[in-house]
């Protein structure tokens, strides 16, 4: 429990530092070069599925079940990934060359390969229950990246340097993991390849690979499409606006971590208790996500100043703000599908969202550019919410209109109060917004005592396990 909390704290700190690094990097590179950098990252995320092929989660699961065979598992997967990584590099090279990024192929290939191997090795820590070493890896990675970005920006380096810096941080993690696994006897690494085992694992890993591919396409496909039809500067404007939106993902996931085990137990042992818990979970997520949507939409100018956004990024952020509430409530539907042991429904929901995302991006981005990409993100999150709610509704009902109207009204009251101060600094308008929202929640009797407790527990580290 303590070790897991340490990892959680390390991840939170690393994300905050990473957000600062993004601001420094984007301001240093400028919109066009930042667009080149984020396009490379998007292609890397999509192509990484070929290099990983779902083997990482399978390795973690099997080592946890059979720790005595860890060394043979690791050796087989490590060597088996070599041709997969080579194929991924070839695909990556073709993609980068077609995007006019061929000059970055060497550091990009190093980033792709070292990322996949560092991820494989660090999964050993999770499999054997020694995640304190993962916390150390996170801190070291973040330190290397921060030093490189702050130093590189000060010295005026270009995109290639920063890609190489990230590759170096994952190279450090790869070596670190190999040393820790040996020195602390967490297992071993024998460079022996078992063809029969690898063929079996490739078949078993296919569902993991498919899920990873759908997830990466869901989050990243808009960037290559935008890059293909518009200048890199538009990619930079869009991706910089996307970072504050992306940074909020941690909040619903934290609350989901608290509630998901309870939903799973209720589904198995007390089905009559699922609907009340599901309803309360949805309501808490709405209470958190809706004011962030309204606040970001109204206060996009002061928020943009805090994040030092490009001026062109602010309209994109205002559109993306409308997706925040869906990003939050989707955690309720995802958790419910998992608690119901219906991961197949989640795959269908994600596949539907991917289809909507690709269709809209291909139809709208050529003409409307980065603002269309922002709007498509909103529609995609809304589509995922609708499909997820529809799937869960077959077993458990959610009277969303009855549950939602008071929180929605409280958020609108807050928004109305913020409009007159929308151009004020955040240290003025944010306290006003929080005060008005809490007052509206109180006077409208939006929450009961149990929901207040859930909100409080959702941000206690020991309850996030």
N, C-alpha and C positions, 0 to 999 in steps of 0.2 A: 504493500500500500504506500509506504513512504517513498520507495524507489519510483513508483509510478507517478507520484505527486511531483517528485524532483524533475522527471522528464516533462511533465506538463508545464511546470514553471519555466523550464529551459526553453520549451517551444514558444511559450507566450513571449518571453523576453526576446527570443530570436526573431519572432515576427515583428515586434515593435522596432527592433534595430533594423530589420530588413525593410520596413516601411520608410525609415529615415534614409537608408541606403538608396532606395528607389528614387526618392526626392532629389538626393544629391546627384545620382547618375543621370536622371532625366534633365535636370537643369544644366548639368555640365555638357551633355552630349547635344542637346537641342532636339527639336521635334523629329527631324529627319533621321539623324543617327540613332536616336532612341527608338524610332520606328524600326530601323534595321535590326537593332539588338533584340527587340521584343518579337519580331518576326522569326528570327533565328530560334529564340526560346520556344515559340509556339510550334515550329516544325520539329524541334528536338523532342518536345513532349509527345507529339503524335507518333513520330518514328520510334521513340523509345519502346513502344509496345512490341515492336519486332525484336529488339534486343532482349527484352525481359520475357516476353511470351507467357506471362502469367506464372513463371517459375518461382518468383520470390515469395508470394504468399503460400504456394504449395510447399516450398522448402521450409518455411517457418512452421507450418502445420505439422509436417512429417517429422521434423526434428523435435518438436515439442512432444509428439507421441512416442518417438523412438530415439531418445537422446544418444543411445549407445552407437547408433549408426551415423552420427552427425558427420564424421570425417569423410566417409564414403559418399554421403549425399552431397556434401559441399564440393568435393573433388569432381564428381560427375557433373554437377550443375555449373561449376566454375569453368570447366573445360568445354562443356556442351554449349555454353554461351558464346564461345569464340566465333563459330561460324554465324551465329545469330547476330552478334555484334558487327561482324564484317558485312553481312547483308544490310543491316541497319545503316551502317556508314555509307554504303553505296547509294541506298535510297535517299539518305540525308544529303549526300553530295549532289545528286540529281536535283533535289528540291531546292537546295541553296543556289545552285548554278542557275536554275531557271528563274529564281527570284533576284538574280544579280548580286548574290552574296558569296560567290565562289571564292573570293579572296579571304573569307573567314573559315574556309573548310577545315584547315588543320586544327585550330583551337576548338572549333565546333565538334569535330570528330573526337578529340580528346575529352571534351565535356560529356558527350554522349556515352562513350565507353566507360569512363571513370565513374559516371553517375550510376550506370547499371551495376557495376561491380561493387561499388561502395554500398549500394542499397542491399544487394544480396548479402554481403558480409555482415552488415549491421543488423540484419534480421536474425542473426545468430543470438544476439543479446536478448531479443524478445523471446525467442524459442526456448532458451535455457533460463529465462527469468532473471537476467542480470542487466536490467535496463538502466542502471546507474551509469554504465559505460556508454550507453546511447546519449545520456544527458551530457557527458563530457565531450562526446563527438559533436553534438549540436553546438556547444559553446565554442569549441575550437574552430569548427567550420565558420561560424558567424564571425569570430574574431579575425580569421584570415580574410574573409570576404570584406568585412568592414575596413580593415587596414588597406586592402588593395583598392577599394572603391574611393575611400577618402584620399588616399595617397595618389592614386591615378588621376583623380579629378584635379587635385592640386597641381600635378605635374603636366596636365593637359593631354593625357593619353586618349587613344581612340577606342572604338568598339572592340577590336581584336584583343586588346589588353584585358578588358574586363571579362570577355568570354574565357580567356586563358586563366584569369584569376579565379573564376568559379571552378574551372576544371582543376586547378591546383588545389583548391579546398577539398574537392572530392577525392583527388589523388591522395591527399593527406589522410582522409578518412579511410581509404582503402588500406593503406599501410598500417594505420593505427589499429584497425580491426584485426588484421592478420596478427599483429604483435600481441594485442590483448587476448585474443582467442588462445594463443599459444602460452603466453606467460601466466595467465590466470586459469589455465586448464579448463576453458569453457568448451573445449572440443579439440579438433585437429584439422589439418588441411593436408590431404594426400593427393597429389596430382595424378589420380587414377580415374580412368573413364570407364563406366559400366554402360555399354550400348543398350542392353536390355532395359536397365533401369531408366535410362534417359528416354527411350521410346515410350515407355509406360507413362512417364511423367509428362511428356509432351502432350499426350492424349488427355491426361487428367488436368493439365494446366490450361487447356483451350478455353473453358468457361471463364477463368480468371482473365485470360488475355482479351477475350471478347468484351468483358465488363470494363476492363481498363481502356480498351480502344474507344468504346462508346463514351466513357467519361471524358477522355481527353479530347475527342472530337466535339463533344458537347461544350466544353469550356474554351477550346482553342481554335476551332475551324474558322471562326469569323476573321481571324487575323490574316491567314494566307489569302482568303477571298478578298479582303479589303486591300491587301498589298498588291494583288494581281490587277486590280482595276484603278487604284488611286496611288498617289505619291506616298512615299514613306512618312512624310510629315503627318499625313492623316492618321496613319497607324500610330505614330507617336502621340498625337492628340487623344486618340481613343484609348490607348493603353494606359496613359497617365491618368485619365479620368476613371478608368476601370479599377485602379489600385485601391482607392478608399472603399469602393463597393466590395472588392475582393477581400479586403482586410476584415470586413464585418462577418465573414463566414464562420469565424471561430465562435461567435456568440451563440447562434442556434445549435451548433455542434456540441458546445459545452452543456447546454440545457438538455439536449438529446441524450448525452451520455448519462445524465442523472436519471432520466425517466425511462429510457429504453428497457433496462433490465426489469423494471417494475411491470411494464406492459407485457413483456414476454412471460413473466411468471403469472400474471393475471390471466393471460390467454390460455395457459395450460391448466391452471388450478381454480381460477375464479372468473369465468367468462362474463358473469354479470357485472363485474367491477371494471371491465375494460372501457365501456362507453363513457362513464363519468371521468375516468382518468384520461382518456383520449381527448375528451372535450376540454378538460382543464389544461392539458398540455397545449392544445391548439390555441386556447385563449391566452396563455402566458406568452407564447411565441408572437401572437398578434399584438399583445400589449408592448412587447419589446420592439418588434419590427416596424409597426405602423408609425410611431412618433419619429423613428429614424428616417422613414420615407418622407414624411411631411416636413420634418426639420431640414433634411438635406435639400429637398426640392425648393423650399422657401429661402434657405440660407446658403444657396450655392456660392454666392460671391464671397462671404467671409470664410466658408469652408475651403474654397479655392485658394484664398490667401494663406490659410494655415498650411495647406499641402503644396503651396507655391506652384499651382497648376499653370499650364500654358493658358492664355486667355481663351483659345479655341477649345480647350478641354472642358470649360465650365458648362456649355450647353449639353455636352455629352453626359456629364455628371448629373445634370438636372433630369435628363431622361432616365439614366440608370437608377436614380433614386426611386423611381416607381417600381423597380424590381426588388427592392430591399424587403418589402413586406412579404412577397412571394418566396424569396430566398429563406426567410425565417419560417413561415408556416409549412413549407415543403418538408422541413425536418420532422414534423408531426406525421405526415403521410409516409415518409421513408421509414421512420421508426415503426409505424404500425404494420407496414408490409413485412418488415423483418420479424417483428414480434409474432405475426401470424404464420411464420415459416413459409412465406410466399415471396421468396427472393425472385422467383420467375416473374411476378407482377412488377417488381422494381425494374427488372431488365426490360420488360415491355414498356413501362412508363418512360424509362430513359431513352429507349429506342424511338418512341413517339416524339419525345422532345427533340432528339437529334434530327429527326426527319423534318420537323417544323423549323428548327433552327437553320438547317442547310437550305431548305426551300426558300425561306424568307430572305436569308442572306444573299443567295444567288439571284433572287428576283429584285431586291431593293438596293443592295450595295453598289452595283454598277452605276446607278443613276444618283443615289442620294448619299453615298459615301459613309463616313464614320458615324454620322447621326443615325443612319439606317441600322448600322451594326448595334448601336446603343438601343434603339427601339426594338430590334429583334431579340436582344437579350431579355427585355421586359416581357415580350410576348411568349418567349420560350419558357421563362420561369412561370408565367401564368398558366401556360399549357401543361407544364409538369404538375402544377398544383391541381388543376382540374382533373387530369388523368389519375393522379394519385388519390385524390378524394373519391373519384368514381370507383376505383378498384377496391379501396377500403370499405366503401359504402355497401358493397355486396355482403359484408359480414357485420360491420359495426357502423351505425349511423352517427352523423355529426350534423346537428341542427345549426349550421354555420350562420344563418341570418340572425337567429335569436342570440347566438353567442357573440356576434361581431358588432352589432349596431352601437352598443355603448362605447367600446374601445374606439371604433371609427369616429364617433361623434367627439370623443375626448381629444383625439388627434386633430380633428378639424378645428376645434376651439383653440388648441395650441397654435395651429397654423395661422389662424386669423389674428392672434395676438402677436405673432412674429412678423407679420407683413410690414407694420410700421417701422420695425427696427431691422429690417432685412439687410440693410447695408452697414449695420454697426459691427464692431469687432466681436469675435466669438465670446470673449469674456463678458460681454454685455448681453448678447442675444441668447446664448445657450442657457444661462441661469434663468432668464425670463421664461424661456420655453419649457424648461424642466418644471419650474414652479407652477406655471399655468396648467401643464399637462397633469401633474400630480393633483392639483386642486380639482380639475375636471373629473379625474378618475374617482376622487373622493366624493364629490357632490353627485355624480351620476351613479354612484354605488357600483362601480365596474367590477371590483374584485371582492372576494370573501377572504376569510382568514387563512384558509388552506392555500389559496393561490398566492397570497403574500408570502407564505412560508416557502413555497416552491420557487418563487422569484428570488428569495434570499438564498436558498440552498444552491440555486443554479450557479452561483459565483463563489461558492466555497470549494477550494481545491480538493479537499478530502471527499467531497460528495460528487466529484466529477469522474470517479473511477467506475 
